[in-house]
């Protein structure tokens, strides 16, 4: 008698092993059809440098334009410094009506307080718009605040009384009180907006900013 012939082996199935289990996972996978933990971390790095630079440009322009409102408010709220003109030896002389008045200090104080208020508001607005922050965004907030202060200063001076006090005194007449030009004596007040904005934004980011995710163990399961 002859031995029975062995049945031919069917085509090899690469999708399963002899035990019926799935084959080995593809290279780069985690073994369970989910991306490796590193893939999830890459999305936390931020929107990218180009996007951050575009957002920084928007913040710089928006904050700078807010200086227009700042300048109008300074011109409107700042106290007036009274001057008086008189003729001495056939020449006009202008002097302070109240030599002990504190109106000039009030002008600088009004500018500083408004700058701080605008700095706080701009920092809150930028934080609410872009909580993650970033170096370009923070730098834009500081640069925009400085440019806005410069714009407000020059705009307030332009809106205020004429800078030629002799001509103004001649126009109103001898002994008549008129307002001095709007002047910022303490130039350090120009830094109130950017410094206030940076400090407030830093505090908001430290207290309410997003936190980096905790590192996970193998296959997305937290370590024991």
NULO-329283 format. One record per residue (C-alpha): x, y, z. Coordinates in steps of 0.2 Angstrom, whole numbers. Each point is the difference from the previous one (the first is absolute). Layout:
% residues N
c1/c2/c3
X/Y/Z
...
//
This chain:
% residues 224
c1/c2/c3
0/0/0
6/17/-3
-1/14/13
-13/14/-2
5/15/-9
2/16/11
-12/13/-5
7/15/-8
3/15/11
-11/15/-4
6/17/-3
10/8/14
-11/12/10
11/15/6
-13/7/10
-1/-13/13
12/-12/9
-3/-19/2
-8/4/17
-13/11/-7
7/16/8
4/16/-10
17/2/-8
13/12/7
-4/18/1
6/11/-14
16/10/3
-2/16/9
-17/-5/8
-4/-3/18
-7/-18/-2
-18/5/3
-4/11/-16
3/16/10
14/13/-3
15/-1/11
0/12/15
12/11/-9
-12/4/-14
-12/7/13
13/11/7
5/8/-16
-17/9/-1
4/9/16
15/10/-7
-11/14/-6
-6/7/-17
17/2/-7
12/15/-2
-8/7/-15
-17/1/8
7/7/16
8/14/-10
-16/4/-9
-9/1/16
14/11/8
-2/12/-15
-19/1/3
3/3/19
13/14/-4
-12/9/-12
-15/-2/11
8/6/16
9/15/-9
-17/6/-7
-7/0/17
12/14/3
-12/11/-9
-13/-2/13
13/2/14
6/17/-8
-18/6/-1
-4/-4/18
16/7/6
-4/17/-9
-17/-1/7
4/-4/18
16/8/4
-1/16/10
4/17/-8
15/10/5
-5/18/1
11/13/-8
0/19/0
9/12/-12
5/18/3
10/13/-9
17/4/8
12/12/-8
-9/0/-17
1/-19/0
-12/-14/5
3/-11/15
-10/-16/4
0/-7/18
-10/-12/10
-16/7/8
2/-11/15
18/-3/3
-4/-13/14
-13/-9/-10
2/-19/-3
-8/0/-17
16/-5/-9
2/-15/12
-18/-5/-3
3/0/-19
14/-13/2
-10/-10/13
-15/-1/-11
10/-6/-14
8/-13/11
-16/-7/7
-8/-1/-17
15/-9/-7
-1/-13/14
-18/-2/-2
2/-3/-19
14/-12/4
-10/-11/11
-15/0/-13
12/-4/-14
8/-14/10
-17/-8/4
-6/1/-18
16/-8/-7
-1/-14/13
-18/-4/-3
3/0/-19
16/-11/1
2/-9/17
15/-9/-5
10/16/-3
18/-2/-7
15/11/-1
-6/9/-16
-17/4/7
8/7/17
12/10/-10
-14/7/-11
-9/5/15
14/10/7
5/8/-16
-18/4/-4
-2/8/17
15/11/-2
-5/6/-18
-18/3/7
7/11/14
11/10/-13
-16/2/-11
-11/6/15
14/12/5
1/9/-17
-18/-1/-3
-4/8/17
12/14/-3
-7/3/-18
-18/1/7
5/11/15
3/19/0
12/8/-12
18/-2/4
4/18/-4
-4/8/16
6/17/-5
-12/0/-14
-14/-7/10
3/14/14
-1/13/-14
-16/-7/-7
-9/0/17
7/16/6
10/6/15
-5/-7/17
-12/-13/-7
2/-18/6
3/-13/-13
5/-19/0
18/-5/-2
4/-13/-14
-3/-18/5
17/-6/5
7/-17/7
14/5/13
4/-18/6
5/-9/-16
1/-16/11
-19/-1/-1
2/-6/-18
5/-17/8
-15/-2/11
-11/-9/-13
13/-13/-6
6/-4/17
-17/-1/7
-6/-11/-14
15/-12/1
-2/-2/19
-19/-3/-1
2/-12/-15
14/-10/10
-11/-1/15
-15/-6/-10
10/-13/-9
8/-7/16
-17/-1/9
-12/-5/-14
11/-5/-15
-1/-18/-7
11/-13/8
11/-12/-9
-7/-18/0
8/-13/11
11/-13/-8
-9/-16/-3
7/-18/2
0/-13/-14
-16/-2/-11
-8/16/8
-2/-8/17
6/11/15
14/-8/9
-5/-9/17
//
